[in-house]
Amino acid sequence: MKLVDKFTLWFIAITFLVTPITSYFFCYTLVKKIDSTETARLSEVNATTASRLGKGLPANVPGKGGATDVQRLTTALPQQRTQVRKTDVYNGGVNGMESLLTVDSYVTINGGNYRISSYNYIPSSRQVISTILGTITWKLLLIVLCVVITARLVSQRILSSLRQTMKLIQGFNVKRKVQFPKTGTREFRELNAFLQKMTDKAVDEYAAVKEFSENASHELQTPLAILRNKLELLSETNIGEEQAALLGDMQNAIEKLTKINRSLTLLARMENNEYAVSENIKFCRVVKDVLSAYEDRIELKNLSVRSDFEKNVLLKIHPVLADMLINNLLGNAVRHNVQDGHIDISLTQRKLEIRNTGLPPEMPTHELFQRFKKSNQCSESVGLGLSIVKQICEVCGFYISYHYSDQLHTVTVQFRSQPREAVRAVPGVSLVNSE
Amino acid sequence: MKVLAVEDSKEIGSSIRGFLVREGYICELAYSFYEAREKLALFTYDCILLDIMLPDGSGLELLKFIKTEKIQSGILIISAKDALDDKIDGLDAGADDYITKPFHLPELHARLRAIYRRKKLAGNNIITFNEITLNTDTLEATVNDVLLDITRKEFDLLLYLVINKNRVLSRQSIATHLWGDYTDNLANFDFVYQHIKNLRKKISAANGADYIDTVYGLGYKFNSSKV
């Protein structure tokens, strides 16, 4: 439910709750007021009549309307000198039910006891209530209508700042700072100030982490070079088998460290968009080149390769990344293959698919693309190859997927830069299984 | 061969010198931009190893100086940043080759020798060791004048071994030499072993001596003292 609808509903509910209560009080006080005013007027008429009688003037007070009765009493005056009676009478005709208000005043004039009665017709409570109910209904309808309409119009203005903020937050990227708009509403001002602080901090921290990893990997290169070179020099001195084995292990560790360092630098570079390109390269050419670079290793493992390349596959990808992508994928296909295995590479305008034989994966396949995940934790590879592949695909807008079936590992890279219709239009193109 | 190594890290500099001196080269070191410029102005070198990042200037500046002074040395860039742009900048500015840190000393040596062959030996492309002859132009190898039927990789490997004869070549360094920096070298050790095995087989089939020794735990060595 939208914020404005919530507000509207609450407002309407409150109006519906409050209106009957106020209407009841309104009716009650109105009727009371009418009664008391009329009583006071009639009492005054009685008093005037009494004083006129005392002076010997005619009983009727001129210009006061209503009617006055004067009656001489033989009995003593009652305790209550003024009595008010109110009776509902049906007058018929237009007015319907009316109330008759009578005020009796008992007075003694020139030694005689008199009862002076004045009466008048006033609107009955029922008449008052029915009139008020009608008005209230109209009023309620009008209020609801106004609330619904104005809430929508006004919320556009008032909530525009919130909407802007939400838009900014949705498009927020840790690589870039954002400026939240100024607003007159206090809550939004506080929200924006908070978000501003939070996003600025996120951007700063990200920049710091990035800078650190860049510096770290760069600063590591020299010590790594020193270590590697000194070990090489050491291995040429007169050493025994035991020392040679120790040196060998150290060289392996340095090799691994070098590789990790290089891969992390590469990942950071890609995250920095240092490999943005604007022109197309012949992807088919790259695939062929890399494949020929693997020829010797394919031969040594006695793998059979079936390749099916479409001509003129042009893709927007940095040549270094293209090379690295194919290198990693083909490297995996060769390395994780079995002796006398098989590799099947197909490249079309839409996708690259590499199928290879190999042992079944030992871990959930969706984890394969995470950093430092290896299907065999003690294997000698570093475990960054596929996360580099994934990063390259992200940078280039490709979609990569992996699945294992019928003892075949299949990696598919969909070049999403192609129009989607083209993919759909071709029957038999198996869309990627998301594992 | 006379080499000037411009490298601000004293440890790396001494490693390079240690390695090259054993080859019988003369190797001088310069730790800074100004030191290097002074030496270049006073002496001539066959090859210059050039670090891009120097404390008081850029190696690329030095490269410009070398070109404007028309110094005819071969230039091998040592780059700590393996950003592609640096490599291309260096090559565009007239360097002959580049190598990224951390490098293997035998690899550095092999590249240095390749530059030297191209630049100083007027493109002399024949390398001979006893009965083995390698032609780096045609990529042909002969043993006792018998042409070996070897693949491109086997040729590269043999050349690497011959250039770095009597050196212990780690499997890592061989893998890097054959397949480059970006492949997973540890995973390629099996392939190194198989290549070495095939090469030995082919040389001995041509009645060549078995020069290639296995150094336990470390790698391989082209042992020139075997006859």
Interface residues (C-beta under 8 A of the other chain):
Chain A: H218 Q221 T222 L224 A225 I226 L227 R228 N229 K230 E232 L233 S235 E236 E241 A244 A245 L246 L247 G248 D249 Q251 N252 I254 E255 K256 T258 K259 R262 T265 R269 E274 A293 D296 R297 E299 L300 V320 D323 M324 N327 G331 R335 S379 E380 S381 V382 G385
Chain B: S9 E11 I12 S15 I16 G18 F19 R22 A80 K81 D82 A83 L84 T100 K101 P102 F103 H104 L105 P106 T151 R152 K153 R167 V168 S170 Q172 S173 L178 W179 D181 Y182 T183 D184 N185 L186 A187 N188 F189 D190 F191 Q194 H195 V215 Y216 G217 L218 G219
